[in-house]
Amino acid sequence: MEPGPLMMQLTGQSRQSFARDEKSGEVVGFTTILAYDNEPTPYGVKTLGMVDLVAVAENSRGRGIATRLVADSRKWLAGNTDIATVGTESVNFSAFAVYQKCGFIPRDIAYSYHIWLDEALR
């Protein structure tokens, strides 16, 4: 089961790419990219792009789909933003490997704090 061509969709300041299985047509992976204009950065005010989410169906992992999706995202970011970033949890070693394979380098560690305001989501 080989992944089919990537499908791209632009929606304002975000972009989604999908990988489909060639035989079934089923979506087996996707990325979401966010782009922000006029963001203050250590390099001045720039257009900042971020790979926000990468997901691959569990039964499709290990076939290079995430790498292909992230490489496609990086290519788009390089042509449309000044700075490209990614983020993941510090223990997500497979994500680190994919990002590094696609040319991203670790720069810093940041902590995110969440609060669930709806009791049903806890």
Secondary structure as UniProt FT lines:
FT   STRAND          3..11
FT   TURN            12..13
FT   STRAND          14..21
FT   TURN            22..24
FT   STRAND          27..41
FT   TURN            42..43
FT   STRAND          44..56
FT   HELIX           58..60
FT   TURN            61..62
FT   HELIX           65..80
FT   STRAND          83..86
FT   TURN            90..91
FT   HELIX           93..101
FT   TURN            102..103
FT   HELIX           119..121
//
